[in-house]
Amino acid sequence: MLAASLAIAVPLAIAPVYAAMTVMVGGAPMYPSKTIVENAVHSKDHTTLVAAVKAAGLVDTLSGPGPFTVFAPTNEAFAALPKGTVETLLKPENKDKLTAILTYHVVSARMTAADIARKVDAMGGKLMLKTVQGEDLTVERSGKSRLIVTDAKGDAARITIPDVLQSNGVIHVVDKVLIPG
């Protein structure tokens, strides 16, 4: 009887903690126990990103142990690119360029928004993050709590949904596609 009670009580006791860590993105729960790819495929707001990750051959990498911080552009962010850009990038002959753009959104570390904000403050208001692609992204604060990520071309993306925790890192949803220099 005690074992049965514990079997029910323990999951119920931790359910609120687990639920608090699960963030909804694109109408789907993002489970901290799953990888970046396992979660991203369920977000209605990231179908273009998922298609691009598949076309670039990055599924295995982003399913690996990481840790990764991914600045994940939404479908709207991709749609805001000049007409035909996404279709062109998804062609097999443009795989290297697509891979460069996608890996420019990835940092080889697990960095929450609080981690990034602390580093921004420690660096005097501007943090340079080395991406997997090799170039830097610049992160600054906008106001008290909002973080802005700027690419090599000077275009700025807002982090619209921070701290989507994954088993192999963290996703920060952004409203623009970041382009390397």
C-alpha positions as a Markdown table, in Angstrom:
| # | Residue | x | y | z |
|---|---|---|---|---|
| 1 | Met | 0.0 | 0.0 | 0.0 |
| 2 | Leu | 2.8 | 2.4 | 0.9 |
| 3 | Ala | 4.6 | 1.6 | -2.3 |
| 4 | Ala | 1.5 | 2.3 | -4.3 |
| 5 | Ser | 0.9 | 5.6 | -2.5 |
| 6 | Leu | 4.5 | 6.6 | -3.2 |
| 7 | Ala | 4.2 | 5.6 | -6.8 |
| 8 | Ile | 1.3 | 8.1 | -7.2 |
| 9 | Ala | 2.5 | 10.8 | -4.8 |
| 10 | Val | 6.1 | 11.2 | -6.2 |
| 11 | Pro | 5.0 | 11.9 | -9.8 |
| 12 | Leu | 2.3 | 14.2 | -8.6 |
| 13 | Ala | 4.7 | 16.1 | -6.4 |
| 14 | Ile | 7.2 | 16.7 | -9.2 |
| 15 | Ala | 4.6 | 17.4 | -11.9 |
| 16 | Pro | 4.3 | 21.1 | -11.1 |
| 17 | Val | 8.1 | 21.5 | -11.3 |
| 18 | Tyr | 8.4 | 19.6 | -14.5 |
| 19 | Ala | 5.4 | 21.5 | -16.0 |
| 20 | Ala | 6.9 | 24.8 | -15.0 |
| 21 | Met | 10.0 | 24.0 | -17.1 |
| 22 | Thr | 8.0 | 23.0 | -20.2 |
| 23 | Val | 7.5 | 26.0 | -22.5 |
| 24 | Met | 4.9 | 26.2 | -25.3 |
| 25 | Val | 6.4 | 27.2 | -28.6 |
| 26 | Gly | 4.4 | 27.2 | -31.8 |
| 27 | Gly | 1.5 | 25.5 | -30.1 |
| 28 | Ala | 3.5 | 22.6 | -28.9 |
| 29 | Pro | 5.1 | 21.8 | -25.5 |
| 30 | Met | 8.9 | 21.8 | -25.5 |
| 31 | Tyr | 10.0 | 19.1 | -23.1 |
| 32 | Pro | 13.3 | 19.6 | -21.3 |
| 33 | Ser | 13.9 | 15.9 | -21.5 |
| 34 | Lys | 14.0 | 16.0 | -25.3 |
| 35 | Thr | 16.7 | 17.2 | -27.7 |
| 36 | Ile | 16.5 | 20.4 | -29.7 |
| 37 | Val | 15.5 | 18.5 | -32.9 |
| 38 | Glu | 12.9 | 16.3 | -31.1 |
| 39 | Asn | 11.2 | 19.4 | -29.8 |
| 40 | Ala | 11.6 | 21.7 | -32.8 |
| 41 | Val | 9.8 | 19.3 | -35.2 |
| 42 | His | 6.6 | 19.9 | -33.2 |
| 43 | Ser | 6.6 | 23.7 | -33.3 |
| 44 | Lys | 4.2 | 25.1 | -36.0 |
| 45 | Asp | 6.3 | 28.3 | -35.8 |
| 46 | His | 9.5 | 26.6 | -36.8 |
| 47 | Thr | 8.7 | 24.4 | -39.9 |
| 48 | Thr | 11.0 | 26.4 | -42.1 |
| 49 | Leu | 13.8 | 26.1 | -39.7 |
| 50 | Val | 13.3 | 22.4 | -39.3 |
| 51 | Ala | 13.2 | 22.0 | -43.1 |
| 52 | Ala | 16.5 | 24.0 | -43.4 |
| 53 | Val | 18.2 | 21.9 | -40.6 |
| 54 | Lys | 17.2 | 18.8 | -42.5 |
| 55 | Ala | 18.4 | 20.2 | -45.9 |
| 56 | Ala | 21.7 | 21.2 | -44.3 |
| 57 | Gly | 22.2 | 17.8 | -42.8 |
| 58 | Leu | 22.4 | 19.2 | -39.2 |
| 59 | Val | 19.8 | 16.9 | -37.6 |
| 60 | Asp | 22.3 | 14.5 | -36.2 |
| 61 | Thr | 24.5 | 17.3 | -34.8 |
| 62 | Leu | 21.6 | 19.1 | -33.1 |
| 63 | Ser | 20.3 | 15.8 | -31.8 |
| 64 | Gly | 23.7 | 15.1 | -30.2 |
| 65 | Pro | 24.8 | 15.8 | -26.7 |
| 66 | Gly | 25.8 | 19.5 | -27.2 |
| 67 | Pro | 25.5 | 21.6 | -25.2 |
| 68 | Phe | 24.1 | 24.1 | -27.7 |
| 69 | Thr | 22.4 | 27.5 | -27.4 |
| 70 | Val | 20.2 | 28.0 | -30.5 |
| 71 | Phe | 18.8 | 31.3 | -31.6 |
| 72 | Ala | 15.8 | 29.9 | -33.5 |
| 73 | Pro | 14.2 | 32.1 | -36.1 |
| 74 | Thr | 10.5 | 31.7 | -36.7 |
| 75 | Asn | 8.7 | 31.0 | -40.0 |
| 76 | Glu | 7.8 | 34.8 | -40.0 |
| 77 | Ala | 11.5 | 35.6 | -39.7 |
| 78 | Phe | 12.3 | 33.4 | -42.7 |
| 79 | Ala | 9.3 | 34.9 | -44.7 |
| 80 | Ala | 10.8 | 38.4 | -44.1 |
| 81 | Leu | 13.9 | 37.5 | -46.1 |
| 82 | Pro | 13.9 | 38.7 | -49.7 |
| 83 | Lys | 11.6 | 36.8 | -52.0 |
| 84 | Gly | 13.0 | 33.5 | -53.1 |
| 85 | Thr | 15.8 | 33.4 | -50.5 |
| 86 | Val | 14.5 | 30.4 | -48.6 |
| 87 | Glu | 13.8 | 28.4 | -51.7 |
| 88 | Thr | 17.2 | 29.1 | -53.1 |
| 89 | Leu | 19.0 | 28.2 | -49.8 |
| 90 | Leu | 17.1 | 24.9 | -49.6 |
| 91 | Lys | 18.5 | 23.8 | -53.0 |
| 92 | Pro | 21.2 | 21.1 | -52.7 |
| 93 | Glu | 23.8 | 23.2 | -54.5 |
| 94 | Asn | 23.5 | 25.9 | -51.7 |
| 95 | Lys | 24.0 | 23.5 | -48.8 |
| 96 | Asp | 27.2 | 25.2 | -47.7 |
| 97 | Lys | 25.7 | 28.6 | -47.6 |
| 98 | Leu | 22.6 | 27.3 | -45.7 |
| 99 | Thr | 24.8 | 25.4 | -43.2 |
| 100 | Ala | 26.8 | 28.6 | -42.6 |
| 101 | Ile | 23.6 | 30.6 | -41.9 |
| 102 | Leu | 22.2 | 27.9 | -39.6 |
| 103 | Thr | 25.4 | 27.4 | -37.6 |
| 104 | Tyr | 25.6 | 31.1 | -37.2 |
| 105 | His | 22.5 | 30.8 | -35.0 |
| 106 | Val | 24.3 | 28.2 | -32.7 |
| 107 | Val | 26.7 | 28.7 | -29.8 |
| 108 | Ser | 28.6 | 25.7 | -28.3 |
| 109 | Ala | 27.4 | 26.3 | -24.8 |
| 110 | Arg | 24.2 | 26.1 | -22.7 |
| 111 | Met | 23.3 | 29.8 | -22.0 |
| 112 | Thr | 20.1 | 30.8 | -20.5 |
| 113 | Ala | 18.8 | 34.4 | -20.9 |
| 114 | Ala | 20.0 | 35.1 | -17.3 |
| 115 | Asp | 23.5 | 33.8 | -18.2 |
| 116 | Ile | 23.7 | 35.9 | -21.3 |
| 117 | Ala | 22.4 | 39.0 | -19.4 |
| 118 | Arg | 25.0 | 38.6 | -16.7 |
| 119 | Lys | 27.7 | 38.4 | -19.3 |
| 120 | Val | 26.4 | 41.4 | -21.1 |
| 121 | Asp | 26.5 | 43.4 | -17.9 |
| 122 | Ala | 30.0 | 42.1 | -17.0 |
| 123 | Met | 31.3 | 43.1 | -20.5 |
| 124 | Gly | 30.0 | 46.7 | -20.1 |
| 125 | Gly | 26.7 | 46.2 | -22.0 |
| 126 | Lys | 27.9 | 44.3 | -25.1 |
| 127 | Leu | 28.7 | 40.6 | -25.4 |
| 128 | Met | 30.3 | 38.9 | -28.4 |
| 129 | Leu | 29.3 | 35.3 | -28.8 |
| 130 | Lys | 31.4 | 33.0 | -31.0 |
| 131 | Thr | 29.1 | 30.9 | -33.1 |
| 132 | Val | 29.6 | 27.4 | -34.4 |
| 133 | Gln | 30.0 | 29.0 | -37.9 |
| 134 | Gly | 33.0 | 30.9 | -36.5 |
| 135 | Glu | 31.8 | 34.5 | -36.6 |
| 136 | Asp | 30.5 | 36.5 | -33.7 |
| 137 | Leu | 27.0 | 37.6 | -32.7 |
| 138 | Thr | 26.6 | 40.7 | -30.6 |
| 139 | Val | 24.1 | 40.6 | -27.7 |
| 140 | Glu | 23.0 | 43.8 | -25.9 |
| 141 | Arg | 20.1 | 44.7 | -23.5 |
| 142 | Ser | 17.2 | 46.7 | -24.7 |
| 143 | Gly | 15.6 | 48.0 | -21.6 |
| 144 | Lys | 15.8 | 46.2 | -18.3 |
| 145 | Ser | 15.1 | 42.6 | -19.4 |
| 146 | Arg | 15.0 | 42.3 | -23.2 |
| 147 | Leu | 18.0 | 40.9 | -25.1 |
| 148 | Ile | 18.8 | 41.9 | -28.7 |
| 149 | Val | 21.1 | 39.7 | -30.9 |
| 150 | Thr | 22.8 | 41.5 | -33.7 |
| 151 | Asp | 24.4 | 39.8 | -36.7 |
| 152 | Ala | 27.5 | 40.8 | -38.7 |
| 153 | Lys | 25.5 | 42.9 | -41.1 |
| 154 | Gly | 24.1 | 45.0 | -38.2 |
| 155 | Asp | 20.5 | 43.5 | -38.3 |
| 156 | Ala | 19.0 | 43.0 | -34.9 |
| 157 | Ala | 16.8 | 40.2 | -33.7 |
| 158 | Arg | 14.7 | 40.2 | -30.5 |
| 159 | Ile | 14.6 | 37.2 | -28.3 |
| 160 | Thr | 10.8 | 36.7 | -28.2 |
| 161 | Ile | 10.7 | 33.4 | -26.2 |
| 162 | Pro | 13.8 | 32.9 | -24.0 |
| 163 | Asp | 14.9 | 29.8 | -22.1 |
| 164 | Val | 13.3 | 26.9 | -23.9 |
| 165 | Leu | 15.3 | 24.3 | -22.1 |
| 166 | Gln | 16.3 | 21.1 | -23.9 |
| 167 | Ser | 18.2 | 18.0 | -22.9 |
| 168 | Asn | 21.2 | 19.1 | -25.1 |
| 169 | Gly | 21.0 | 22.9 | -24.6 |
| 170 | Val | 18.6 | 25.8 | -24.8 |
| 171 | Ile | 16.6 | 27.5 | -27.5 |
| 172 | His | 15.9 | 31.2 | -27.6 |
| 173 | Val | 13.2 | 32.0 | -30.2 |
| 174 | Val | 14.2 | 35.1 | -32.3 |
| 175 | Asp | 12.2 | 37.3 | -34.7 |
| 176 | Lys | 14.8 | 37.6 | -37.5 |
| 177 | Val | 17.2 | 35.4 | -39.4 |
| 178 | Leu | 20.8 | 36.3 | -38.5 |
| 179 | Ile | 23.2 | 36.5 | -41.4 |
| 180 | Pro | 26.9 | 36.1 | -41.2 |
| 181 | Gly | 29.3 | 38.6 | -42.8 |
